[in-house]
Amino acid sequence: MLLPGIRSLRAFLLHILHSPAGKCFLFSLFCWLLSFVYCRHRFWRDPHSAFFQSETVYDQNYSALRAAQADAFISAASLPNAALHKAVASPKLCAAFVTVRREPKQYIDQAIGSMLEGLSDKERGDMFVLVLFANGDPSIHPTWNATWLRAAVDLATTYEVGEEELAHLREMEEQYDFQQKGIM
């Protein structure tokens, strides 16, 4: 008894699919699915999109890769015979880092390593890299005496001021007055 109903349903569907309206519907469905797949792939990171995927958008796969590459660069730059390129006489770009000692981790190492890792000799030659250690006593910073730093950057420096001003800077550090120290 169900068989005649199924046959008539099958005949009806075939009739619809072979009609111009059915073909238009299938084409529209195909275009909609294609658009849906594209948008899901393209806009999954956009928080204003209906395709936003909050479960996976905050994964740090690429960040972990860059951190590993930066660490590898630092390890290579720490070798005694590391031959790293420096800026040419007239670089086109200056990249300046300002750092203070942080607890428990120093972020400056991976920041510099990530920036320099993968640069061609020409790209590195066109960039002057400066690191300013903003502690009154730069020797408290773990990176200050790092051999890789001197091999990798063009200039690592600290405040070049007189004793009186340096004492004032250290006093502001001890008082945690970083707003005032920042404008000095």
C-alpha positions as CSV (number, residue, x, y, z in Angstrom):
1,M,0.0,0.0,0.0
2,L,2.9,2.3,0.6
3,L,4.6,1.4,-2.6
4,P,2.2,3.3,-4.9
5,G,2.6,6.4,-2.6
6,I,6.4,6.2,-2.9
7,R,6.2,5.7,-6.7
8,S,4.0,8.7,-7.1
9,L,6.3,10.8,-4.8
10,R,9.3,9.7,-6.9
11,A,7.5,10.6,-10.1
12,F,6.5,14.0,-8.6
13,L,10.1,14.7,-7.5
14,L,11.5,13.8,-10.9
15,H,8.9,16.0,-12.6
16,I,9.9,18.9,-10.3
17,L,13.6,18.3,-10.9
18,H,13.2,18.3,-14.7
19,S,11.0,21.4,-14.7
20,P,12.6,24.9,-15.1
21,A,11.5,25.9,-11.6
22,G,13.2,22.7,-10.2
23,K,16.4,23.4,-12.0
24,C,16.3,27.0,-10.8
25,F,15.8,25.8,-7.3
26,L,18.7,23.4,-7.5
27,F,21.0,26.0,-8.9
28,S,19.9,28.5,-6.2
29,L,20.5,25.8,-3.5
30,F,24.0,25.1,-4.9
31,C,24.9,28.8,-4.9
32,W,23.5,29.2,-1.4
33,L,25.6,26.3,-0.1
34,L,28.7,27.5,-1.9
35,S,28.2,31.0,-0.3
36,F,27.6,29.4,3.1
37,V,30.8,27.4,2.9
38,Y,32.8,30.4,1.7
39,C,31.4,32.7,4.4
40,R,32.0,30.1,7.1
41,H,35.6,29.7,6.0
42,R,36.2,33.5,5.5
43,F,34.4,35.1,8.4
44,W,34.9,32.6,11.3
45,R,37.2,35.1,13.1
46,D,34.9,38.2,12.8
47,P,33.0,38.6,16.1
48,H,30.2,40.5,14.3
49,S,29.6,37.7,11.8
50,A,27.0,35.0,12.1
51,F,29.8,32.6,11.2
52,F,32.0,33.6,14.3
53,Q,33.3,30.5,16.0
54,S,34.2,31.4,19.6
55,E,35.3,27.9,20.4
56,T,38.3,28.0,18.1
57,V,39.0,31.6,17.3
58,Y,41.2,32.1,20.3
59,D,43.4,29.1,19.6
60,Q,47.0,30.1,19.6
61,N,48.4,27.7,17.0
62,Y,50.1,30.4,14.9
63,S,51.3,32.3,18.0
64,A,52.9,29.1,19.3
65,L,54.6,28.5,16.0
66,R,56.0,32.1,16.0
67,A,57.2,31.7,19.6
68,A,59.0,28.5,18.6
69,Q,60.6,30.2,15.6
70,A,61.6,33.1,17.8
71,D,63.2,30.7,20.4
72,A,65.0,28.9,17.6
73,F,66.3,32.3,16.3
74,I,67.5,33.2,19.8
75,S,69.2,29.9,20.2
76,A,71.0,30.3,16.9
77,A,72.0,33.9,17.8
78,S,73.4,32.6,21.1
79,L,76.0,30.5,19.4
80,P,79.6,31.9,19.7
81,N,80.1,32.0,15.9
82,A,76.6,33.4,15.0
83,A,76.9,35.5,11.9
84,L,73.9,37.7,11.9
85,H,73.4,40.7,9.7
86,K,73.0,44.2,11.0
87,A,71.7,47.4,9.6
88,V,73.4,49.1,6.7
89,A,74.8,52.6,6.9
90,S,71.4,54.2,5.9
91,P,68.6,51.9,7.0
92,K,65.1,52.7,5.9
93,L,63.4,51.7,9.1
94,C,64.1,51.9,12.8
95,A,62.4,49.4,15.2
96,A,62.7,50.4,18.8
97,F,61.9,48.3,21.8
98,V,61.6,49.7,25.3
99,T,61.8,47.1,28.1
100,V,61.9,46.8,31.8
101,R,62.4,43.7,34.0
102,R,59.2,41.8,34.5
103,E,58.3,38.9,36.7
104,P,58.2,36.0,36.0
105,K,58.8,36.2,32.2
106,Q,60.6,38.6,29.9
107,Y,58.6,39.2,26.7
108,I,61.2,41.2,24.9
109,D,63.2,38.1,23.9
110,Q,60.4,36.5,21.9
111,A,59.3,39.9,20.5
112,I,62.7,40.6,19.1
113,G,63.3,37.1,17.9
114,S,59.9,36.9,16.2
115,M,60.5,40.2,14.4
116,L,64.0,39.3,13.2
117,E,63.4,35.6,12.4
118,G,62.8,35.0,8.7
119,L,64.0,38.3,7.4
120,S,66.2,38.2,4.3
121,D,69.7,39.8,4.5
122,K,68.4,42.8,2.6
123,E,65.3,43.2,4.8
124,R,67.5,43.0,7.9
125,G,70.0,45.4,6.4
126,D,67.2,48.0,5.9
127,M,66.2,47.9,9.5
128,F,68.0,49.4,12.5
129,V,67.0,47.6,15.7
130,L,67.3,49.5,19.0
131,V,66.5,48.2,22.5
132,L,66.3,50.6,25.4
133,F,66.5,49.1,28.8
134,A,64.4,51.4,30.9
135,N,65.5,50.2,34.3
136,G,67.6,52.6,36.3
137,D,70.0,49.7,36.7
138,P,69.9,47.7,33.4
139,S,71.9,44.9,34.9
140,I,68.8,43.7,36.8
141,H,67.2,42.8,33.5
142,P,68.0,39.2,32.5
143,T,68.4,40.1,28.8
144,W,70.8,43.0,29.4
145,N,73.9,40.8,29.2
146,A,72.5,38.2,26.8
147,T,75.0,37.3,24.1
148,W,72.3,36.7,21.5
149,L,71.0,40.3,22.0
150,R,74.3,41.9,21.2
151,A,74.6,39.7,18.1
152,A,71.1,40.3,16.9
153,V,70.4,44.0,17.5
154,D,72.2,47.1,16.3
155,L,72.1,48.9,19.6
156,A,71.1,47.9,23.1
157,T,71.3,50.9,25.5
158,T,70.0,52.4,28.7
159,Y,69.5,55.9,29.9
160,E,72.4,58.2,29.1
161,V,71.9,60.8,31.7
162,G,73.8,62.4,34.6
163,E,74.1,60.8,38.0
164,E,71.5,63.2,39.6
165,E,68.9,62.5,36.9
166,L,69.7,58.7,37.1
167,A,69.2,58.8,40.9
168,H,65.8,60.5,40.3
169,L,64.8,57.9,37.8
170,R,65.7,55.1,40.3
171,E,63.7,56.8,43.0
172,M,60.6,56.9,40.8
173,E,61.1,53.2,40.1
174,E,61.2,52.4,43.8
175,Q,58.0,54.5,44.3
176,Y,56.3,52.8,41.3
177,D,55.8,56.3,39.8
178,F,55.9,55.0,36.2
179,Q,53.7,57.7,34.8
180,Q,56.1,60.4,35.8
181,K,59.1,58.3,34.9
182,G,57.6,57.7,31.4
183,I,57.6,61.4,30.5
184,M,61.1,62.1,31.7
